[in-house]
Amino acid sequence: MTLNILILDRVGVYPSFISELESQLGCGVGAFKELRLARDYLGTHSVNLAVVNPYEDQVGLIEAYVNFVKTDLKQKETPVLIFSRTAVPKITKMTGLILGVDYAAYLKKPASAEDFVKCVRELLED
């Protein structure tokens, strides 16, 4: 069975991060800038881990991203890694997402591809 990772980040993720996940972990990666496309992927793939940047400046997107994490991903029991420039306390304040309740781990941007892959690997092993 192939591992599948879903990435949702309106800014995007470096292609080198995706290629490192694919080569080091042998997983499939669906990386999306649009929430609709991420939802479609979640509906058609067995997703083992989701990487989400929930803090968005565009009006209305914060709520949509939070709903995606708290509803769509939680219903499928998909662990979530928050990958963001925004610190955990601000994410909690602005989104209501709580580390350990709504998401499994946090990694601050910018991070190296090595740190990103290490964090993903650890979550997949849990």
N, C-alpha and C positions, 0 to 999 in steps of 0.2 A: 504494500500500500504506500503510495506516495504521500508525503507530508505536503500540506498546502498552507501557505501563509498569505493572509490578506493584508495589504497596506493601504491605509486611507489617510492621505495628507494633501491638502490643497496646494501646498508649496511643491510637493513632490519629494522623492527620495533619490539620492544619487544612484545612477545605474550601477556603479561599482558595488554598492551595498546589495543590490538585487543579485548581481552575478556572484558575489561572495556567498550569499545564502544558497543559491542554486548549486554552486560548485562544492562548498564545504559541507552543506547539510543534505544535498541531494533532494531539495524540495522544490515544489512549484510555487511561484510567487505571482500573485495578482496584485499589481500596484495601481492605485486609482487616485485621481484628483477630484473626482465627482462621487458624491455619496450614492447617487442612483446606480452607478456602475458597480460600486462596492456591494450594494445590496443585491444586485443581480448575481454577482460572483458568489456571494454567500448562499444564495438560493440554488445555485447549480453545482457547488463544490463542497466537499467535506473539508472544512477549514479547521486546522489544528491550532492556529494562533493568529490573532489580529494585532496589527500595529497601527495605532491611531494617534493623530495629533488633533485633540478635540477643541483646542482654543483657537477660534477663528474670529477675525475682525469683522467679517461681513455679517450684517444684520440677519438674524434668523438661523444662521448656521450652527451656532453653539448649541441651541436647543435640539436641532436635528442630529448633530453628532452625539450629543448626550443620549438621546433616544436610541440611536443606533447601538451604543455601548450597553445601555441599561436594559434594552428590550431585545433587539435582534440578536446580539452576540450572547447575551445572558441566556436567552431561550435555547440557544444551540450549545450552551455550556462551553463557549469558546474563550480561552484565556486571552487577556488583553494586555499589551505592552503600550503604555503611553510614551511616545517619543516626541518631545516638545521642547522649545526654548523657554516655555513658561514653567516656573517653579511649581512644585506640588501644592504649596499653600494657596497660590493664586488660582491654580486649576480647581482646587476644592471650592474656593470662594466664588469663582465665576461660573463653574459648571455644576457643582454639587457632587462631582465624581470623587469617590473616596478610595484611596489606595488600600488594597487588601479586601475591599468590599466590591467595588465596581471594576477594578482592574488589578492585575496581578503584580505588575512591576512598572517602574518609571525609568527612563533613560533620558538624560538632558542632551539636547542639541546644543552645539555641534558635538558629535561623537565620531570616533574613528570607525571605519568599517569593521575592524577587529573587535572593538568593544560592542558594536551593534550585533555582530554574529554571535559573540560570546553570550550576550544577554538573551538572545533568541534561543540559542542552544540550551541554556540553563532552564528556560521556561518550558521548552519542549520535553526536557528530561523529567520535569516534576510530575 
